[in-house]
Amino acid sequence: MKKEFVIGVTGASGACYARRLLEVLCREANVHLIISDVGAEIAAYEGVSLSGFDATYHNINYIGAPIASGSHKFDGMVVVPCSVKTLAAIAHGYADNLITRTADVCLKEGRNCILVTREMPLSKIHLKNMLAAEDAGATIMPACPAFYHRPQTIYDLVDMVVARALDHLGVEHTLAKRWSGCDA
């Protein structure tokens, strides 16, 4: 049986991460996709299309979607990119749209909820919200690619971040070279 995941795209820069995650997950799993209005605007501004994937697209305001209930079994969620506004809502249980409600379901049901935050610098408020979300069970995964794999393109950097999210979802991949030590 195929795994089932939810991807939420919110209003932060970095839609390329969401697109790459969709490219991989839609081949391997059943995917539900929720895009906030600002997330869609920023993706368009960045020249990133999030349409045409073999995914179930949900309206951000449709709280009646199956994924909004703990009785609907799915394997995890990634909010990518995760704006600090969405981070704050998730950290404090403010489930006012389908992304934050589905994240709330993940946390209350003990499912994998990954927040790929995209902001810098971080204020004390952001850091406290990250800690609160982590305390509630979320995995905080800032979009900070490594460089030991000697990236040649922007896509190599994107793949490094997406690879870490896939690792935490338990999805096999070959997107990025794994650290094997160095000869110092």
C-alpha positions in Angstrom: 0.0 0.0 0.0 1.3 3.4 -0.9 2.1 5.9 1.8 0.1 9.1 2.0 1.5 12.5 2.7 0.3 16.1 2.9 2.3 19.0 1.6 1.4 22.6 2.7 2.8 25.5 0.9 2.7 28.9 2.7 3.7 32.5 2.1 7.5 32.3 2.4 10.2 32.3 -0.3 11.3 28.9 -1.4 8.6 27.4 -3.5 11.3 25.5 -5.3 11.6 23.2 -2.3 7.9 22.4 -2.5 8.1 21.7 -6.2 11.0 19.3 -5.8 9.3 17.5 -2.9 6.2 17.2 -5.0 8.2 15.8 -8.0 9.6 13.0 -5.8 6.7 12.3 -3.5 4.1 12.1 -6.3 6.0 9.2 -7.8 6.2 7.3 -4.5 3.1 8.1 -2.5 -0.4 9.5 -2.5 -0.1 13.3 -2.0 -2.5 15.9 -0.7 -1.5 19.5 -1.6 -2.7 22.7 0.1 -1.4 26.0 -1.1 -2.1 29.2 0.8 -3.1 32.3 -1.2 0.2 34.1 -0.4 2.1 30.8 -1.1 0.6 30.7 -4.6 1.5 34.4 -5.2 5.1 33.9 -4.1 5.5 30.7 -6.1 4.3 32.6 -9.2 6.6 35.5 -8.4 9.5 33.1 -8.1 8.6 31.5 -11.4 7.7 28.1 -9.8 4.6 26.2 -10.9 2.9 24.0 -8.4 0.2 22.8 -10.8 -0.1 19.6 -12.8 1.1 17.1 -10.2 -0.6 13.8 -9.6 -1.8 15.0 -6.2 -5.2 15.9 -4.6 -5.4 19.6 -4.5 -7.3 21.1 -1.5 -8.6 24.6 -1.0 -6.9 26.2 2.0 -10.3 27.2 3.5 -11.9 23.7 3.1 -11.7 22.5 6.7 -14.1 19.7 5.8 -11.4 17.9 3.8 -10.7 14.3 5.0 -7.1 15.2 6.0 -8.6 17.7 8.6 -9.6 14.8 10.8 -7.5 12.5 12.9 -9.7 9.6 11.8 -8.2 9.9 8.3 -4.9 8.0 8.4 -2.0 9.6 6.5 1.7 9.1 7.2 2.9 12.7 7.7 3.0 16.3 6.6 5.6 18.8 5.3 4.9 22.5 5.4 7.4 23.8 2.8 8.2 26.6 2.8 6.8 27.3 6.2 6.2 31.0 6.9 6.8 32.3 10.4 3.1 33.2 10.5 2.2 29.5 9.9 4.9 28.4 12.3 3.3 30.6 15.0 -0.2 29.3 14.2 1.0 25.6 14.4 3.0 26.2 17.5 0.0 27.6 19.4 -2.8 25.4 18.0 -4.4 28.2 15.9 -5.9 26.0 13.3 -7.8 28.5 11.2 -7.2 27.0 7.7 -6.6 23.6 6.2 -2.8 23.8 6.5 -2.7 24.7 10.2 -5.6 22.3 11.0 -3.9 19.4 9.2 -0.7 20.2 11.1 -2.7 20.2 14.3 -4.0 16.8 13.4 -0.5 15.5 12.8 0.6 16.8 16.2 -2.4 15.5 18.2 -2.2 12.1 16.5 1.6 11.8 16.9 2.3 11.8 13.2 5.4 13.2 11.5 5.0 17.0 11.0 7.9 18.7 9.3 8.2 22.5 9.1 10.7 23.7 6.6 11.1 27.2 7.9 12.3 30.0 5.6 13.2 33.1 7.4 16.4 35.0 8.5 17.4 36.4 10.7 15.3 34.8 13.4 13.8 37.0 16.1 13.3 35.7 19.7 9.6 35.3 18.9 10.5 33.0 15.9 12.9 31.0 18.0 10.3 30.6 20.8 7.7 29.5 18.3 10.1 27.0 16.8 10.7 25.6 20.3 7.0 25.5 21.0 6.3 23.6 17.8 9.1 21.2 18.5 7.8 20.7 22.0 4.4 19.8 20.5 6.0 17.2 18.3 7.0 19.0 15.1 10.3 18.6 13.4 11.8 22.0 12.7 13.9 21.9 9.5 15.2 25.3 8.4 16.0 25.3 4.7 19.8 25.3 5.3 21.5 23.1 2.7 24.9 21.5 3.4 27.9 22.1 1.1 30.0 18.9 1.7 28.5 17.4 -1.4 30.0 20.2 -3.4 26.9 21.6 -5.1 27.2 22.7 -8.7 23.8 24.2 -9.2 20.9 25.7 -7.2 19.1 22.4 -7.8 21.8 20.6 -5.9 21.2 22.8 -2.9 17.4 22.4 -3.2 17.9 18.6 -3.4 19.9 18.6 -0.2 17.1 20.2 1.8 14.4 18.0 0.2 16.5 14.9 0.8 16.5 15.6 4.6 12.7 16.0 4.6 12.4 12.7 2.7 14.7 11.0 5.2 12.4 12.1 8.0 9.3 10.9 6.2 11.0 7.5 5.7 11.0 7.8 1.9 13.9 6.2 0.0 15.7 8.5 -2.4 19.0 9.2 -4.1 18.7 13.0 -4.2 21.8 14.0 -2.3 25.1 12.5 -1.4 25.3 11.3 2.2 28.1 12.3 4.5 30.7 9.5 4.7 33.4 11.3 6.6 36.4 13.2 5.5 40.0 12.5 5.1 41.5 15.2 7.3 
